[in-house]
């Protein structure tokens, strides 16, 4: 902020404190202004307006920062978890911040193991740490759109993010027009244990080599599985023969007795 903007912010802080029934000294207002000076003036104006209309206590830096977070698209930890946890489904489109993505990278292994309660705890702890570091560094969150394979669910997710103010109308329109290429491997064939190229995927030489490697690996696994099954059948047949011989021998011995 330049000098005029700092003067504006000091006056805004002192006026907001007065609205809340509090007297804020120029020194205290200047200190708070210095701490908030890295944020855009428009964001500060919106945050202070919300403080005056919503906050019932004394004017504190936390009361302002909480509303600044909302103004810059930084959701609270529980809301962030509700958004990030949808990334467990690769079909879903997720609109999230770099801070949410960083926290989810730590919580995802726990979620994939089936422990959603533990994953939530890990996410919230990591997210609060990441946000705290970003605040100290005066860094703004950046929003990214992770497009899922479910085309029908893509636009509703983007529209919800637009409604919450996480992305601009221009960004929403841009993301809604993205056309995803077909998956490299045919997902239907994979369900039947076959590795096939999706028609129209346009594989590069590297991906074609990977496809051949996957086919060979699958064939080798089938071969090993077949060999193991044959060996098991041989063992079972041998065991039955030996058991039958012991039974016949025992019956013969009892007959002689």
C-alpha positions in Angstrom: 0.0 0.0 0.0 1.1 3.6 -0.6 0.8 6.3 1.9 -2.7 7.4 0.9 -4.0 3.9 1.0 -2.4 3.4 4.5 -4.1 6.5 5.7 -7.4 5.2 4.3 -6.9 1.9 6.1 -6.1 3.5 9.5 -9.3 5.6 9.2 -11.3 2.5 8.3 -10.0 0.6 11.2 -10.7 3.4 13.7 -14.2 3.9 12.3 -15.0 0.2 12.3 -13.9 0.0 16.0 -16.1 3.0 16.8 -19.1 1.3 15.2 -18.4 -1.7 17.4 -18.4 0.5 20.5 -14.6 0.4 20.9 -12.0 3.2 20.9 -8.9 2.3 18.9 -5.9 4.5 19.3 -4.0 5.8 16.2 -1.0 3.8 17.3 -2.9 0.6 17.5 -4.7 1.3 14.2 -1.4 2.0 12.5 0.0 -1.4 13.8 -3.0 -3.3 12.5 -2.9 -1.4 9.2 0.8 -2.4 8.8 -0.1 -6.1 9.4 -2.9 -5.9 6.8 -1.1 -3.8 4.2 -0.3 -6.7 1.9 -4.0 -7.3 1.1 -5.7 -5.5 -1.8 -7.7 -2.4 -0.8 -10.9 -3.9 -2.3 -10.5 -7.0 -0.2 -9.9 -5.0 2.9 -12.9 -2.8 2.3 -15.2 -5.9 1.9 -13.8 -7.6 5.0 -14.2 -4.5 7.2 -17.7 -4.0 5.9 -18.6 -7.5 6.9 -17.0 -7.0 10.3 -19.2 -4.0 10.9 -22.3 -5.9 9.9 -21.6 -9.3 11.4 -19.2 -9.0 14.3 -20.6 -8.4 17.7 -17.3 -8.2 19.8 -14.2 -6.1 19.8 -12.3 -5.4 16.7 -9.4 -7.9 16.5 -7.0 -8.9 13.8 -8.6 -12.4 13.7 -12.1 -11.0 13.1 -10.7 -9.1 10.1 -8.5 -12.0 8.8 -11.4 -14.5 9.0 -13.4 -12.3 6.6 -10.4 -11.6 4.4 -10.0 -15.3 4.0 -13.5 -15.6 2.7 -13.0 -12.6 0.4 -9.9 -14.1 -1.2 -11.5 -17.5 -1.6 -9.9 -19.3 1.4 -12.5 -21.4 3.0 -12.5 -22.5 6.7 -11.0 -25.9 7.5 -14.2 -27.9 7.6 -15.5 -26.4 4.4 -12.1 -27.1 2.8 -12.3 -30.7 3.8 -15.8 -31.1 2.3 -14.5 -29.9 -1.0 -11.1 -31.7 -1.0 -12.5 -35.1 0.0 -14.4 -35.2 -3.2 -11.0 -35.6 -5.0 -11.0 -39.2 -3.8 -13.4 -39.9 -6.7 -11.5 -39.3 -9.9 -14.7 -38.8 -11.8 -15.5 -35.7 -9.8 -14.5 -32.1 -10.8 -12.9 -30.3 -7.9 -12.4 -26.6 -7.6 -9.9 -26.0 -4.8 -7.0 -23.8 -3.7 -3.3 -24.7 -3.7 -3.6 -24.8 0.1 -6.4 -27.4 0.0 -4.5 -29.5 -2.5 -1.3 -29.5 -0.3 -3.3 -30.6 2.7 -5.1 -33.3 0.7 -1.9 -34.7 -0.5 -1.1 -35.7 3.1 -4.6 -36.9 3.9 -5.3 -38.9 0.8 -3.3 -42.0 1.7 -5.3 -42.3 4.9 -8.6 -41.8 3.0 -7.6 -44.4 0.4 -6.9 -46.8 3.3 -10.6 -46.4 4.3 -10.1 -44.2 7.4 -12.1 -41.1 6.6 -12.2 -39.9 10.2 -8.4 -40.1 10.4 -8.1 -38.5 6.9 -10.3 -35.6 8.0 -8.2 -35.0 11.1 -5.0 -35.2 9.1 -6.4 -32.8 6.5 -7.6 -30.2 9.0 -4.3 -30.2 10.8 -2.3 -29.9 7.6 -4.6 -27.3 6.2 -4.5 -25.0 9.2 -0.7 -25.3 9.2 -0.5 -24.4 5.4 -2.9 -21.5 5.9 -1.0 -20.2 8.8 2.2 -20.2 6.8 0.5 -18.5 3.9 -0.8 -15.8 6.2 2.6 -15.2 7.6 4.1 -15.0 4.1 1.2 -12.7 3.0 0.5 -15.2 0.2 -2.9 -15.3 -1.5 -4.4 -18.7 -2.3 -4.6 -19.7 -6.0 -7.6 -21.6 -7.3 -7.3 -24.5 -9.7 -9.9 -26.6 -11.4 -9.2 -30.3 -11.4 -11.4 -31.7 -14.2 -12.9 -35.2 -13.5 -14.0 -37.8 -16.1 -17.7 -37.3 -15.3 -18.7 -34.7 -17.8 -22.2 -34.4 -16.4 -20.9 -33.4 -13.0 -18.4 -30.9 -14.2 -20.6 -27.9 -14.8 -22.5 -28.2 -11.5 -19.2 -28.2 -9.6 -17.9 -25.2 -11.5 -21.2 -23.3 -11.0 -21.1 -24.1 -7.3 -17.5 -22.6 -7.1 -18.8 -19.5 -9.0 -21.7 -19.2 -6.5 -19.3 -19.3 -3.6 -17.0 -16.7 -5.2 -14.0 -19.0 -5.6 -13.7 -18.3 -9.4 -14.8 -15.4 -11.6 -17.5 -15.7 -14.3 -14.8 -15.6 -17.0 -12.9 -18.4 -15.4 -16.0 -20.5 -15.0 -17.0 -20.0 -18.7 -13.5 -21.0 -19.7 -13.5 -24.2 -17.6 -16.9 -25.2 -18.8 -15.8 -25.2 -22.5 -12.8 -27.6 -21.9 -13.1 -30.8 -23.8 -11.2 -33.7 -22.3 -9.4 -36.2 -24.6 -10.5 -39.8 -24.3 -8.7 -41.9 -21.8 -5.6 -43.6 -23.1 -6.7 -47.1 -22.0 -10.2 -48.5 -22.7 -11.8 -48.6 -19.2 -14.4 -51.2 -20.2 -11.7 -53.5 -21.5 -9.7 -53.0 -18.2 -12.7 -54.3 -16.3 -12.5 -57.6 -18.2 -8.7 -57.9 -17.6 -7.7 -56.7 -21.1 -5.4 -53.8 -21.9 -6.6 -52.0 -25.0 -6.1 -48.5 -26.6 -9.1 -46.3 -26.6 -10.1 -45.5 -30.2 -9.1 -41.9 -31.1 -6.7 -41.6 -28.1 -3.8 -40.8 -30.4 -1.0 -42.6 -28.4 2.5 -41.3 -28.6 5.3 -43.8 -29.1 6.1 -43.7 -25.4 2.5 -44.5 -24.5 2.4 -47.3 -27.1 5.5 -48.8 -25.5 3.8 -48.5 -22.1 0.7 -50.2 -23.5 2.7 -53.1 -24.8 4.5 -53.4 -21.5 1.2 -53.6 -19.7 -0.1 -56.3 -22.0 3.1 -58.3 -21.6 2.9 -57.9 -17.8 -0.7 -59.0 -17.7 0.1 -62.0 -19.9 2.9 -63.0 -17.6 0.7 -62.7 -14.6 -1.9 -64.9 -16.2 0.8 -67.4 -17.1 2.1 -67.5 -13.5 -1.4 -67.7 -12.1 -2.2 -70.7 -14.4 1.0 -72.5 -13.4 0.2 -72.0 -9.7 -3.3 -73.4 -10.2 -2.0 -76.4 -12.1 0.6 -77.1 -9.4 -2.2 -76.8 -6.8 -4.3 -79.3 -8.7 -1.4 -81.7 -8.9 -0.8 -81.4 -5.1 -4.5 -82.0 -4.4 -4.6 -85.1 -6.6 -1.4 -86.5 -5.0 -2.9 -85.9 -1.5 -6.1 -87.7 -2.4 -4.2 -90.7 -3.7 -2.0 -90.9 -0.7 -5.0 -90.6 1.6 -6.9 -93.3 -0.3 -3.8 -95.6 0.0 -3.6 -95.0 3.8 -7.3 -95.8 4.1 -7.0 -99.0 2.1 -4.0 -100.0 4.1 -5.7 -99.4 7.3 -8.8 -101.4 6.2 -6.5 -104.3 5.1 -4.8 -104.3 8.5 -8.1 -104.4 10.4 -9.3 -107.3 8.2 -6.2 -109.4 9.0 -6.7 -108.7 12.7 
